[in-house]
Every structure is written in C-alpha cells, then in structure tokens.
Amino acid sequence: MKLKISFLFIILSQFFISQQGKIINNQSTAFEISNKNEKIEFMVVDTELKDKKPIFLWCQGSLPYPLYVNSKEEGIWMIGGGISNFDISTIVKYYHLVVIAMPETPLIADEKDINESYWYFGNSKNKNEPTIEFQKADYLENYVNRAQKVLKFLNKQKWVDHSKLIVAGSSQGSKVATKIAIANKNVSKLGLFSANPFGRIDQMIRDYRKDAEQNRISWEKADKEIEKEYQTLRDAYNPKKVEENPNLLAWKSFSVPLLDDWLNFNKPIYIAYGTHDIASDLNDIVPLFFIRENKNNLTLKRYLNLEHNFFEVENGKTNHDKPHWEEVMDDFVKWTLK
C-alpha cells in the first residue's frame, strides 16, 4: 500500500497544474501545466474567472513572440499573440479568450531578451535567430498536442461553458487551429485568417513567379530560387539534414496542405483574408472544392486592398497607419454568435 501511495505521489509531483492562476497587469490570468519534460503556459483574458462562458482559443502566428514584455521604461505590456490588435472587449463579452504561449518561450519576456521585431531570442547568439530549443519545438504536431492539454484542463473548470468551443488562428496559427479542430471533437466553429490552403512553402514559389511576371526579377533568377525552395523541402524530409538544422522541422510540418482537413471538418468554417496577401490568395479557389463536395459549411470573407495583417495597401505599399484587425475580428465574433 505504501508503495502504491509513493508511486502515486511521484506521478503527481511530475505533473503540476497551477489551478489558481496568476494575475498579469490586471488584464489576464496566467496558468501553467508542467511535468518534468515540458511546461505549457497560457493566459485567459480575465482577472476574475467567475462568469461561465465558452472558450475562444486564439492560435497565434509564427516566431517566438512572448505574450507579455517586461520593460524597464513601460512596465509590463501585452503582445498576446496578436490579440492586442483586436477590440478584446467584444470577444470577452461572450467568451473566455485563451492564448497559449509559444513553446520554449516565456509567457513574460524581459525586454533585453527580445529583438527589434519583439520576438524572443533568449540564449541565441544571433538576435534574429530563435533559440535551438524553440526550433526543435516549432512543429505543427507539438502545437496541437500542447493545445489539447490546455483544452483538457479548461474543460474541467467551473467557469467554462461547454455549449461551444471556438478555435481560430492567423497565418501559421490557422494551420494549428485547423489541426486542433480535426483532433478535438468539441470544436464547434473554426476561424481561419490569412490562411494558406496548400501549406507554406508554395507561397514562396508563387511569389518568385509574380516577381518575374512583373519584371522585378528575371525569370532566370526566379528559376534558381524556385529550385532552392524544392531543395529546402527535400532537406526537411531528410532526418540527417533536420538534425543539422532543426529549423527545417517547421518547414516540413507547416508545408502540409490543409484543404482536405477543411473539407473533412463538417462544422462551420470561416475564412478571412486580404486580397493583397500572397500567402492566402489561393483561398479564392477553395469554394470550388466545397461546391464540388456539395458542402455549404464555408463562409468566405475577402477584405479588399488589405495585406497579410489586414493593413491597407496604397500604391503597392503597406500603410501601417490604417489597420483593420478590429473590424475583421468583430465580423468573425458576430458570425460565431449566429
């Protein structure tokens, strides 16, 4: 009996969940799920988890952005995986907004450990290169597995309404959101922003073609660069190359096409993208596949003259003084409530 109790204690001590959470900047509550092999941090955008509401899981894009930055001059301020661009009050009125910290990336990072683009470089010798730890953890299946653990934890909380589960993501996060929706039967609606139905690496190829077509580069240059993209994907499927360069893990996993997953998801799907976004311009043909399969669960929303992050494009240049993320997200939230 003592042996069984001791064994149980060992198991419990290796798997710790912060049930109470920690208030950050009077904006959100941070939680941690951890064992001896991994730590998963996430935040719920609320400081008093009393009202029972469904979960809105936001899957952030690529690169190791912390959810918060600790600055000497400004104090703690939120990046939040991009949610700082939204009108958060619109979302939290109806949902518990949840964002999971990137793997091997602190939820709160000190300003000295982030680069000029605001992402975490930590112990990397190059400020513009993520840590090796992050590179080894930066693959699609890992993001999905981590999200499943967070959702399992949330499913047990008294303040969670199980009547619906909204999962959404932008750019790379749209791929994570897609795979979560396929893996988790509780997902009721799926939101995809600036998504690429055919993976990741294909947009590089299309970009070179467009540059050549518009005489920005020669076709000879485009030909060489396209061949390099093929080689990158070949290397990503070569275990020896991946061991030498862990960054290839992401290129392999995030270059998997998503169209079949979208077609196999039989609940409502919402796709929003800017017409000036090379990454997501193939979304224009996605409805053809749904029509062919006689499926009517797709809502497609084009935002004219906007780019990948929903800024306006004027004379071929992004105008960062004219953002539209609030409008884009408000439209989606209204759709989820229908």
C-alpha positions as CSV (number, residue, x, y, z in Angstrom):
1,M,0.0,0.0,0.0
2,K,2.8,2.4,0.9
3,L,4.5,1.6,-2.4
4,K,1.3,2.4,-4.3
5,I,0.9,5.7,-2.5
6,S,4.5,6.6,-3.1
7,F,4.2,5.8,-6.7
8,L,1.1,8.0,-7.0
9,F,2.9,10.8,-5.3
10,I,5.8,10.6,-7.8
11,I,3.3,10.7,-10.7
12,L,1.5,13.7,-9.2
13,S,4.8,15.6,-8.5
14,Q,5.8,15.2,-12.1
15,F,2.6,16.7,-13.4
16,F,1.8,20.1,-11.9
17,I,-1.1,22.4,-12.9
18,S,-1.5,25.9,-11.5
19,Q,-5.2,25.8,-10.6
20,Q,-5.5,29.3,-9.3
21,G,-3.5,31.2,-11.9
22,K,-1.6,34.4,-11.6
23,I,-3.0,37.8,-12.5
24,I,-0.9,39.7,-15.0
25,N,-1.0,43.5,-15.4
26,N,-4.6,43.5,-14.2
27,Q,-5.5,42.1,-17.7
28,S,-5.3,38.4,-17.7
29,T,-4.9,35.2,-15.6
30,A,-1.9,33.1,-16.5
31,F,-1.8,29.3,-15.9
32,E,0.9,26.7,-16.2
33,I,0.7,23.0,-17.0
34,S,4.0,21.3,-16.4
35,N,5.8,18.0,-15.9
36,K,9.5,17.0,-15.8
37,N,9.7,17.2,-19.6
38,E,7.7,20.3,-20.6
39,K,6.0,23.4,-19.5
40,I,2.9,24.9,-21.1
41,E,1.9,28.4,-20.2
42,F,-1.3,30.1,-21.3
43,M,-3.4,33.0,-20.4
44,V,-7.2,33.7,-20.1
45,V,-8.0,37.3,-20.7
46,D,-9.9,37.9,-17.5
47,T,-8.9,38.6,-13.9
48,E,-12.0,37.2,-12.2
49,L,-13.0,33.9,-13.6
50,K,-16.5,33.8,-12.3
51,D,-18.8,34.2,-15.2
52,K,-19.4,30.9,-17.1
53,K,-18.6,31.4,-20.8
54,P,-17.4,29.3,-23.7
55,I,-13.8,29.2,-24.7
56,F,-12.4,31.2,-27.6
57,L,-8.9,29.7,-28.3
58,W,-6.7,32.0,-30.3
59,C,-3.8,30.4,-32.1
60,Q,-1.0,32.9,-32.8
61,G,1.2,33.1,-35.8
62,S,4.9,32.1,-36.3
63,L,8.0,33.1,-34.4
64,P,8.6,33.1,-30.6
65,Y,6.6,36.1,-29.5
66,P,6.1,36.3,-25.8
67,L,2.5,37.1,-24.6
68,Y,3.9,39.9,-22.5
69,V,7.0,42.0,-22.4
70,N,8.6,43.3,-19.2
71,S,10.1,46.7,-20.0
72,K,12.0,48.9,-17.6
73,E,10.5,52.1,-19.1
74,E,7.0,51.0,-19.9
75,G,6.4,48.2,-17.3
76,I,4.6,45.1,-18.5
77,W,2.7,45.3,-21.8
78,M,0.8,42.8,-23.9
79,I,1.5,41.3,-27.3
80,G,-0.8,38.5,-26.6
81,G,-0.2,36.6,-29.8
82,G,-1.7,39.4,-31.8
83,I,-4.9,39.9,-29.7
84,S,-3.7,43.4,-28.8
85,N,-4.8,44.3,-32.3
86,F,-8.4,43.4,-31.6
87,D,-11.2,45.0,-29.7
88,I,-10.8,42.5,-26.9
89,S,-13.8,43.7,-25.1
90,T,-16.0,42.5,-27.9
91,I,-14.6,38.9,-27.6
92,V,-14.6,38.7,-23.8
93,K,-18.2,39.8,-23.6
94,Y,-19.2,36.4,-24.9
95,Y,-16.1,34.2,-24.5
96,H,-13.2,33.3,-22.3
97,L,-10.3,34.4,-24.6
98,V,-7.4,32.0,-24.3
99,V,-3.9,32.3,-25.8
100,I,-1.2,29.7,-25.3
101,A,2.4,30.8,-25.1
102,M,4.8,29.7,-27.8
103,P,6.9,26.6,-27.0
104,E,10.2,27.3,-25.3
105,T,9.2,30.9,-25.0
106,P,8.4,32.7,-21.7
107,L,4.9,34.0,-21.3
108,I,6.5,37.2,-20.0
109,A,9.9,38.0,-21.5
110,D,12.3,40.6,-20.4
111,E,12.9,43.4,-22.9
112,K,16.6,42.6,-23.1
113,D,15.7,39.1,-24.4
114,I,13.6,40.3,-27.3
115,N,14.8,41.7,-30.6
116,E,13.6,44.8,-32.6
117,S,10.8,42.7,-34.1
118,Y,9.6,41.9,-30.5
119,W,10.2,38.2,-30.6
120,Y,12.2,36.2,-28.0
121,F,15.8,35.3,-29.0
122,G,16.8,34.3,-25.4
123,N,20.2,32.5,-25.3
124,S,20.6,32.6,-29.1
125,K,23.9,34.1,-30.2
126,N,22.0,35.8,-33.1
127,K,19.2,38.2,-32.1
128,N,17.5,37.4,-35.3
129,E,17.5,33.6,-34.8
130,P,15.3,31.8,-32.4
131,T,16.8,29.6,-29.7
132,I,17.7,26.0,-30.7
133,E,15.2,24.9,-28.0
134,F,12.4,26.8,-29.8
135,Q,13.4,25.5,-33.3
136,K,13.2,21.9,-32.0
137,A,9.8,22.5,-30.6
138,D,8.5,24.6,-33.5
139,Y,6.4,22.0,-35.5
140,L,2.7,21.6,-36.0
141,E,2.1,18.4,-34.1
142,N,3.7,19.9,-31.0
143,Y,1.4,23.0,-31.1
144,V,-1.7,20.7,-31.4
145,N,-0.6,18.4,-28.6
146,R,0.0,21.4,-26.3
147,A,-3.4,22.9,-27.2
148,Q,-5.1,19.6,-26.4
149,K,-3.7,19.6,-22.9
150,V,-4.8,23.1,-22.3
151,L,-8.3,22.4,-23.6
152,K,-8.5,19.3,-21.4
153,F,-7.6,21.5,-18.4
154,L,-10.1,24.2,-19.3
155,N,-12.8,21.6,-19.8
156,K,-12.6,20.8,-16.1
157,Q,-13.1,24.4,-14.9
158,K,-16.4,25.5,-13.4
159,W,-16.2,28.8,-15.2
160,V,-16.2,27.2,-18.7
161,D,-19.4,26.8,-20.6
162,H,-19.2,23.6,-22.8
163,S,-22.0,24.5,-25.1
164,K,-19.5,25.6,-27.8
165,L,-15.8,25.9,-28.4
166,I,-14.4,28.4,-30.9
167,V,-10.9,27.8,-32.3
168,A,-9.3,30.4,-34.5
169,G,-5.9,31.4,-35.7
170,S,-4.0,33.6,-38.1
171,S,-1.3,32.7,-40.6
172,Q,0.7,29.8,-39.1
173,G,-1.9,29.8,-36.3
174,S,-4.6,28.9,-38.9
175,K,-2.7,25.7,-39.5
176,V,-2.6,25.0,-35.8
177,A,-6.3,25.8,-35.4
178,T,-7.2,23.5,-38.3
179,K,-5.4,20.5,-36.8
180,I,-6.9,21.2,-33.4
181,A,-10.4,21.2,-35.0
182,I,-9.7,17.9,-36.6
183,A,-8.3,16.4,-33.4
184,N,-10.8,17.7,-30.9
185,K,-14.5,16.8,-31.5
186,N,-15.6,19.5,-29.1
187,V,-14.6,22.3,-31.5
188,S,-17.9,23.8,-32.8
189,K,-16.6,26.6,-35.1
190,L,-13.3,27.2,-36.9
191,G,-11.9,30.6,-37.8
192,L,-9.0,31.0,-40.3
193,F,-7.3,34.3,-41.0
194,S,-4.7,34.8,-43.7
195,A,-4.5,31.1,-44.2
196,N,-2.8,29.2,-47.0
197,P,-4.8,26.1,-48.0
198,F,-1.8,24.5,-49.6
199,G,0.7,24.8,-46.7
200,R,3.6,27.3,-46.6
201,I,6.4,26.8,-49.0
202,D,4.2,27.1,-52.1
203,Q,3.7,30.8,-51.4
204,M,7.4,31.4,-51.8
205,I,7.3,29.8,-55.2
206,R,4.3,31.8,-56.3
207,D,6.0,35.0,-55.0
208,Y,9.0,34.3,-57.2
209,R,6.7,33.8,-60.2
210,K,4.9,37.0,-59.6
211,D,8.2,38.9,-59.2
212,A,9.3,37.6,-62.6
213,E,6.0,38.3,-64.3
214,Q,6.2,41.9,-63.1
215,N,9.8,42.2,-64.1
216,R,11.0,42.8,-60.5
217,I,13.4,39.9,-61.0
218,S,14.5,37.9,-64.1
219,W,13.0,34.6,-65.0
220,E,16.5,33.1,-64.6
221,K,16.6,34.4,-61.0
222,A,13.1,33.1,-60.3
223,D,14.0,29.7,-61.8
224,K,17.0,29.4,-59.4
225,E,15.1,30.5,-56.4
226,I,12.2,28.1,-57.0
227,E,14.6,25.2,-57.3
228,K,16.1,26.3,-53.9
229,E,12.6,26.0,-52.4
230,Y,12.2,22.5,-53.7
231,Q,15.6,21.6,-52.1
232,T,14.5,23.1,-48.8
233,L,11.5,20.8,-48.7
234,R,13.7,17.8,-49.7
235,D,16.0,18.7,-46.9
236,A,13.1,19.0,-44.5
237,Y,12.3,15.3,-45.2
238,N,15.9,14.2,-44.7
239,P,16.4,13.3,-41.0
240,K,20.1,14.0,-41.2
241,K,19.6,17.5,-42.5
242,V,16.9,18.2,-39.9
243,E,19.3,17.1,-37.1
244,E,21.9,19.6,-38.5
245,N,19.2,22.3,-38.9
246,P,16.2,22.0,-36.6
247,N,14.6,25.0,-38.3
248,L,13.6,22.5,-41.1
249,L,11.1,20.9,-38.8
250,A,8.8,23.8,-39.2
251,W,9.2,23.9,-43.0
252,K,8.2,20.2,-43.1
253,S,5.2,20.3,-40.8
254,F,3.7,23.7,-41.8
255,S,4.0,23.0,-45.5
256,V,1.4,20.2,-45.4
257,P,-1.7,21.2,-47.4
258,L,-4.8,21.9,-45.3
259,L,-7.6,21.7,-47.9
260,D,-8.5,18.1,-47.2
261,D,-8.8,18.9,-43.5
262,W,-11.2,21.8,-44.2
263,L,-13.3,19.6,-46.4
264,N,-13.4,16.9,-43.7
265,F,-14.5,19.3,-41.0
266,N,-18.3,19.2,-41.1
267,K,-18.9,22.2,-38.8
268,P,-18.9,25.9,-39.7
269,I,-15.7,27.3,-41.1
270,Y,-14.9,31.0,-41.5
271,I,-12.0,32.1,-43.8
272,A,-11.0,35.8,-43.9
273,Y,-8.1,37.2,-45.9
274,G,-6.8,40.3,-47.5
275,T,-6.7,40.5,-51.3
276,H,-3.1,41.8,-51.3
277,D,-1.9,38.7,-49.3
278,I,0.3,36.4,-51.4
279,A,0.1,33.8,-48.6
280,S,-3.7,33.4,-48.8
281,D,-4.6,34.3,-52.4
282,L,-5.3,30.6,-53.2
283,N,-8.3,30.9,-50.9
284,D,-10.2,32.2,-53.9
285,I,-10.4,28.7,-55.3
286,V,-11.4,26.9,-52.0
287,P,-15.1,27.4,-52.6
288,L,-14.8,25.4,-55.8
289,F,-13.9,22.3,-53.8
290,F,-16.7,22.8,-51.3
291,I,-19.2,23.2,-54.1
292,R,-18.0,20.1,-55.8
293,E,-18.5,18.2,-52.5
294,N,-21.9,19.7,-52.1
295,K,-20.8,21.2,-48.7
296,N,-22.3,24.5,-47.5
297,N,-20.5,25.0,-44.2
298,L,-17.9,27.5,-45.5
299,T,-18.1,31.3,-45.1
300,L,-15.5,33.2,-47.1
301,K,-14.7,36.8,-46.4
302,R,-12.4,38.9,-48.6
303,Y,-11.1,42.2,-47.4
304,L,-10.3,44.3,-50.4
305,N,-6.9,46.1,-50.7
306,L,-5.6,44.7,-47.3
307,E,-2.5,42.6,-46.8
308,H,-1.5,39.7,-44.6
309,N,-2.0,41.5,-41.3
310,F,-5.0,43.5,-42.6
311,F,-3.4,46.8,-43.1
312,E,-4.4,48.8,-46.1
313,V,-2.2,48.7,-49.2
314,E,-1.7,52.0,-51.1
315,N,0.3,52.3,-54.3
316,G,1.8,48.9,-53.6
317,K,3.0,49.7,-50.1
318,T,1.6,48.7,-46.7
319,N,0.2,51.7,-44.7
320,H,0.6,50.8,-41.1
321,D,-1.4,53.8,-40.1
322,K,-4.5,52.1,-41.5
323,P,-5.1,48.9,-39.6
324,H,-8.3,46.8,-39.9
325,W,-7.9,43.9,-37.5
326,E,-10.6,45.2,-35.2
327,E,-13.1,45.2,-38.0
328,V,-12.0,41.8,-39.2
329,M,-12.2,40.2,-35.7
330,D,-15.5,41.9,-34.9
331,D,-17.0,40.4,-38.1
332,F,-15.9,37.0,-37.0
333,V,-17.2,37.3,-33.5
334,K,-20.6,38.3,-34.8
335,W,-20.5,35.2,-37.1
336,T,-19.8,32.9,-34.2
337,L,-22.9,34.1,-32.4
338,K,-25.2,33.3,-35.2
